Amino acid sequence: MRKEIQFLLSKNNLVYAEKIVEKLYNIQPGFRQKYGDEGRKLSIRDAAYHLPFLAESIVADDPKIFTDYVAWVKLLFQGLNFPLT
């Protein structure tokens, strides 16, 4: 089952990344105006980078892999002055 989830996350990486960014932009409507189309594209690219860490944590049955990664991303986002909500 975990390998199937990893496969689905890998196969549909861009689709999931687009959905993540769509949800984020709905939660933070000011992002559209602030970052424009280029920012949206970069956000999708970045979201696609995050998903393999989630997939690996699922395969390894080790949520710490992903939570450690999320902690690092939070620090990165703070440094970039992105809101964490």
N, C-alpha and C positions, 0 to 999 in steps of 0.2 A: 504494500500500500504506500509506504513512504517513497519508494522509487517511482511509483506512478505519479505521486504529487510532484516530485522533483521533475519528472518528464513534462508534466503539464505546465509547471512554472517556467521551465526552459523553453518549451515549444511556444507558449503564449506570452513570453516575457514582455514584448512590446505592447500587446493588447492590455495586459494587466497594468503596465506602467502608464499607459494612456488613461485608464480608468482611475488610477491613483491620483494622477495630476488633475483630472477632471473633478474629482471629489475635493481635492485640496483647493482648487480655484473656486469651487462653489462655497467652500467654508470661508475662504479668504478672497472675496470678490475684488478687492483692491489689487490683487496680484496681476490681473489682466491688464489693468491700466499701467501699473508700475513696471512690469516686465515685458509686456507685449508678446507678440507671436514668437520672437526669438527666445525669450525667457521660458515660454511654455515648452518649446522644443527642447531646450536644455534641461528643463525639469523632467520631461519624459525620459530623456537620456539618462539622467541621474537616477530616477526611480528604477529604470531597467538595470542599473548597476547594483542596486540594493537587493533585488529579488534573488539572485544566486546565493546570497548569504542566508536568506530565509530558507531556500531549498536545501542547502547543506545542513542547516540546523535540524530540519525535518528528517533528512536521511540519517543523520548521526543520532537522532533522537536526543538532541542536546540543545534545549532552548537557550542555554547560556551563550552559544555561538552567536545567535541573533541578538540577544539582549546586550551582549558586549559590543556588538557592531552598532546597535542603535545608540548606545551610550556614546560611542565615538562620533557618530553622525550628529548627535545633539551638540557636542562640543564644536564640531565643524560649523554647524548652523549658527551657533551663538557667535562664533568668530566672524561669520558673514552677516551678522545682524538680522538673521531670519527669525520670524516668530516661531515659537515651538508649539503652538496650538494648532 
